[in-house]
Amino acid sequence: MVFADSNSLNKNFYNELLYIMGLHEEKKSGNKVIARFKEGKRQDASLVENAIEQLDIKGVPESKQFDLAVQLVVVWINRILFLKLLESSLVSFNHSSDYKFLNYKNLHTFDDVNELFFLVMAKQPDERKDRIKQKYPNVPYMNSSLFEQTNLELSREGFPISELREGKVEVYSKTKLKDTDGKKLTGKIEILDYLFRFLSAYDFTSAVDAKNKKSQDQLINASVLGLIFEKINGYKDGSFFTPGKITMYMAKRAVRQAVLTKVNETLGTNVQDIVQLGMLTRDISFSIDKRKKVSDAIDSIKVLDPAVGSGHFLVSVLNELIAIKASLRVLFDTDGKLLNDISCTVANDELIIQDIYGNNYSYDANQPASLRIQKALFEQKKNIIENCLYGVDLNPNSVNICRLRLWIELLKNAYYSENEDGQRNLTTLPNIDINIKVGDSLIHRDCKIVCVRMNNSLNLFL
């Protein structure tokens, strides 16, 4: 198996997504920045132009319209991309296309999209109206603040997506979409139909067969999305996205040393490297009590990125901590039993999970045997995200994207459980707003820490 290289931007996806938004990339002062199309090339029904039109109606000064429009569109696109990942996960978990919901048939207007945001995703199933339950029977409640209206949407200058008008746009000249005859799609198409058809042309999973080159080209995993989030977030001045190889190296080097320090303190040992520690913990004479102490010691590590950006470094740390626990044979399931029937490794910034035969693990909601692994991984990740990972950034958009990246990592291991009435519910996501904050970590009076700069990120290991 091969996995999409998180260091590489899927340019076809990125450029067409920008086009649908009403933006493109151009060079400015030596940097690539995201800009509005020049007059004559703008399309009124593209998301940004559509938003600018509504801002103009509201009387927002022209000098502020573009920036506000981009901020609003980025919020909406972030939600829609998360929903596409959710849809992909639901289809994968249940091995059924009946779980698809993000399409033009369901979402024919911007009112429908707004309804999905706030009457579906923001409501628990028993709080939803009957017509909503019938329309979206399989869409779970995820408990994500991503589906709370932002201050901008609620402000006098902002507005919800429902205020956009429907309209047609010319299909991107380099689109990968095909018509019914298998030829490249041309002409004009409704903006929402275009957006959902465009997203459906890509595979929002984490791995594909190396022999399937077409699928490899169409793969959009969480790391690739992180790169796209970061680039769009830095639309004004360009952005620097730390490549996966660098964040993997930083996480491995720093986390392993932190693990050695914590374990030596806990066990009273003087282990010099992770290999020696592995020899100690993998010995059959190493007791369960000691394994739990090692696991708890690892869970006590605190990692702070005070310039968190898209959260790429924290995701690398999360994956490295899970891989280390599996390697040391101190990864426990929710019943307190060792999870020794899987291996966890990190490749291309992705956490790869395999069974004892070397087959890639995949959760199947219809196979109870796979629940133990899925539940264990979800709870392990949830514990680490809630208690070990912290991030601060001056840019509120960066903070939102970081939270989104961490939610996406958890979504990969969400699992179904039954309530007292026998109804299946997908596990909700935790609120991590307290861990990932907006602020200046270098001068804020509550940040009584010493920060060490590593490459282009600031990190603290306690």
N, C-alpha and C positions, 0 to 999 in steps of 0.2 A: 504493500500500500504506500502511496505517497500523499502528502498533505500540502495544501496550498501554502506557498511561501508567504508568511506574514510580512516579509520585508518588501514584497512586491505589490504595487498598486495595480488593481485590475482597471486599466485605463479605459477600456470600452465601457465598463459599468460606470465609472466615475464621471467620464465626460458626458455620457447620455443622461445621467442623473442630474448633473449640473444644468444641462440643456433643458430638461423638463422643469427645473426650478426657475429657469430664465437667466442663467448665469453661464459664464465660461471662464477659462483660465488664460491669463496673459502675463507677459513679463513686465515688471515694473521695478526699476532701480536694481536690476540683477536678480530679483526674486520673482517667483511665480505667485501671482495673487489671483483671487477670484473676483471677477468684475461683472458689471452689467453690460449687456450688449449695447452697441452703439445704436443711435436712432436709425431707423430703417431696417434693422435686423431684429428688433424687439417684437415679441408676440404677446398681444394683450392678455391671452388666456394662460400664459405661463404663470407659475405660482408667484414669483416675485413681482412681475408686472401687474398681475391681478391684485396682489396685496397693496402695491403702490397706489393703484386706482382707488381702492377702498380708503386708504389713508388720506388721499387727496379729498375725497368726499367728506371725511371727518374734519377737514380743515387743518391737518398736520402740515407744518411748514415744509416746503419742498426740500430744504437742506437736510431734513431729518428722515425723509420718506424712505430712501434706499436702505439705510442702516436698519431702520425699524422693520422694514419689510423682510430683509434677510434674517433678522433675529426671529421673527415670527415663523417664517418658512422653515428655518432650521429646527425649531421646536416641533413643528408638525411632521417634518420628515423623520426626525429621530423617533417619534412615536410610531410612525408607519413602518419604519425599518425594524423596530422592535417587534411589532405585530407580525411582520413577515417571518422573523425568526421564530416567534411563538407558533405561527401556523406550521412552519416547517417541522418544528419539534413535535407538535400534536400529530401530524401525519406520520412522522417516523415512529413515535411511541406506539401508535395504534395500527400502523401498517394499513392505513385507509385514507383515501382521498376525500372521504366524507367530512373530514375535519378541516378542509379548506374553507375559508370564509372571506379572504381578502381578494375580492374580485368586483368587477363592474356591475354584475348582477345584483349583488348585495349592497354595493356602495355606488349608487347611481348619481348622487349629488353630494355636495359638500355638507349639507345637512346630515346626510347618512353617515359621513365620516365623523362629524362632530358627535353624533349619536353613539357611534362605536367607541369613541374616546371616553365619553362621560356617562352614558347610560348603560354601557356594557362593561368596559374595563374598570371603571371607577365604582362599580356596584357589585356587591356580593350576589350570587345567583338568586337567593331568596328575596333580595331587594329589587330585582329587575321586574319590569312590567311584563305582563303575559305575552304581548306581541314581541318583545325583545327576546324572551325565552324561546319563542317559536322560531324566530329568525336566526338566533345564534345559540342553538342548543348545546354546542360543544365548546364554546369559548369560556375559559375559566377566569376567575377573578385572581389577579396576581399581586394585589396589595402594593402596587408601585406608585410612588409619588410622581412618576412620569405622566400619570393620567390625572393629575390635579392641575387646574388652570394656573398658569404662571401669572406673576404680577403684571407682566406686560400685556397678556391677554385680557386681564381684568382692568387695566388702566384706561384712562380717557383716550390715550393715543393708540391703544391696541384694540384687538378684537379676536373673537374665536374664528376657527376655520370655516364655520358655517356661513360667514358673511362673504366669502368668496363667491364669484359667479361661475357657472359652468360655461365652457367655451371650447373651441377647437384650436389645436396648434399643428403646425407642420411637423411631420415626423423627422427626427434627426437624420441627416444625410448619411451618417455612418452607422445607423441602427443595425442591431443584430436581429431585430424582429422580422418575421416572415408573414406573408399573406397566405390565403388559403391555397394558393398554387405553389407555395414553397419559395416564392421570390421575395426579395427584400421589400419590406413594407414601405410604401410611399403615400404622399397625399396628406390630408388633414384628418385628425382624429380627436375625439373628446379628450380633454386633459386627464380626467380620472381614469378613463378606459386605457389611455396610453400609459399612465403611471403603473397601474396594476398589471397590465400585460407585460410591461418592461420588467417589473420585479419577478413575475412568474417565469420569465425566460432564464433566470439564474437559479442556481442550486445553493440554498442557504443552509448547508450542512457543514460538517467539519472534516470529512474525508471522502475521497472517491478513488475508484480503481485507476491505477496508473495507465492502464491500457486504454481507458476511455478518455481520449484527449479532449473531445468536445466537452465532456463534463468538467474536466480539469479547467478549461478556459472559462467555464460558466460558474465556477465555484466562488461563493462569497462567504467566507467564514468570519468569525468574530474579530479576528486580528485584522483582516482586510477592512472590515467595517470601522474598526478603531482608527485606522489610518485615514479613511474617508471622513470620519467625524472630525478628526484633528485638522485636516486640511480645510474643511468647510468652516470650522470654528475660527481658524486664523485667516479668514478671507481678506482682511484689510491689509496686513503686512506680510503675508506668507507665513508658513509655520514650519517648525522643525519637529519631525516625528522620529523619535529614537527607534532605529531599526530593531527588529526582534532579536537578531543575533547579539546585539549589545545589551538589551534588557535581560536576555537569558543569561549572558555571561555575568552581568552585575548581580542578578538574583542568585545564581548558583554560588558565586564566590562569597557574597556577603551572608546569605542565609546559611550556608553550610558551616561557616565559621561561628555564626550565632548559635547554631544547633550544638556544635561541639562544646562551646562554652557552657551552655545551659545544661547539657547532659552531664558534663564533668562535674559541675556544681551539684547536681542532683544525686549522682551516684558516688561521688567522691573518687572518681577515676581521673586518669591523666591521658586520655586518648588523644592522639596527635592529628589524625585526619579521619575523614568520613569512611574510608575503606576499612581502617582499623576498627572504627565504631561498628560498622556493619558486620565484621567478623565476630564481634562481641555479642551483638543483639540477635544474630541469626543462629547462634549456637543453641542447640536444643535444651541445654541446661539453664539457659537464661529464662527466669521465671516470668509468669504472667504479671505478677505484681511489679516486677522491675520494668516490664514492657509498658505497663500503664504509667509508671513514673516517667519513662522516656517520652511517651506520647504527651503527657501533661506538661512536661518541660518544654516540648516543642510548641505546644499550644500557648505557652506563656510569653513567647517572643512577640515583641511589638515592632512593627515596621511602619515608618512614616516617610511619605514623600511630600515635602513641603512645596514642591513645584509640580503638582500631580498631573497637569495636562489632561490627556485622555485616559489616564489610569493604566497605561501600558505596563509600567514598571510593577505596579501592584498586582496586576494579573499574572505577570511572570513570577512574582514571589508566591502567589497563591498556588500556581501549578508546581513550583519547585518544592514547596512545603508538603504537598500531597505526595509527590514523587519520592521525597526523602522518607516520609513515614512508611510508604509501601516498601521501599528498599530496605529499611531497617526492621521490617516485620513488626511495626507498632501501629498499624492502621486497623482500627477496630470498627465493627459494625454497630448498629444502634442497640443491640442486645449485649454488647460488651465482649463479643467474640472476635478473635483475630480474623482479618480479611486477607487470608494468605492464598486464595485461589485466583487472584488477579495480580498483574504487574502494572505499574504506572511509570511511564517515562515521559520526558519532555522532548519533542521534536518539532522544529520550526515554530516554536512558541506555542505549541498545542500540547495539551495533556493527552497522551495516548494510553488507553486502558486495554489490556489484553488478558485473555484467560490463560490457563496453564498449558494450553496447546498452541498458543501464539496467535489465536484468532482475536480480532478486534471485538471488544465488548459493545453491545448495542442493547439498550433497554427496550423491552417489549411488554407493553401494559397487559397483554393477553397471556403472558408467561410469568406466573408468580415467582418462579425461580430467579428471574432477573431483578426482582424488586429489592432483594437484600442488598445487592451491589449498588443499585441506583440510589436507594435510600441512604446507605452508608456514605456514598460520595457527596450527596446533597448536604447531609448534616455536617460532614467534615468541612466542606467548603463554607457552609453557612457559619459554622463556629469560627473558622479562621477569618472570614470577612468581618464578622461582628466584633471579634475580640482581638485580632492581631493586626489588621490593616487600617491605616489612617492616611488621609490625604488632605492637603490644603492648597488652594490656588486663588490668586487674585481675581481670575476671570470666572464669573458665575457660570458661563457656558461650559467651561472646562470641567467644573465641578459636576454639572449635570451629566456631561458625557462620561466622566469617570464612574459615577453611580450607575449609569446605563451599562457600561462595560462589565462591571461586577455583577449586575443583575443578569446579563447575558450569560456569564460563566455559570451562574447558579441555574439558570433556565435549562442548560444542557443536561442537568441531572435532576430536574423536577420529576416527581413521581406521583402516581395516583394512590389515594387512600379512600376508604369508605367511611362515611359518617354513620350515626346511629340508625338512620333510615335506610342504609344500604346504598346511598348515592355516592358515586365516584366523584372525587374532587382532586384537581391537580394542586400540589403543594404551593402555598402562597410564598411570595418573596418577602424577605425581612426589610424593615425600614432601616436604611443605612445612612440617613441624613446626618446623624450625629457623628459618624466616622469621617465623612468627606465634607469639608467645610470651605466656605468662602472666607478668605482672610489673607493677611500678610504674616506668614509664619516667622519671618526674620525680625520683625519689630514689635509684634503684638505682645502686650505685657503678660498674657497667660501662657505664652510659648517659652517656658523656662527650660530650654533644651539647647544643646550644641549640635549644629547641623554640619555634616560633612558633604562637600560637593564631590560627586562622582560623575565624570563625563558631563552630561547635560541635565542631570537630575540631582536634586538634594534629597538625601536619605538619612534616616536615623534608625539605628538598631539598638533596642533596649534589652 
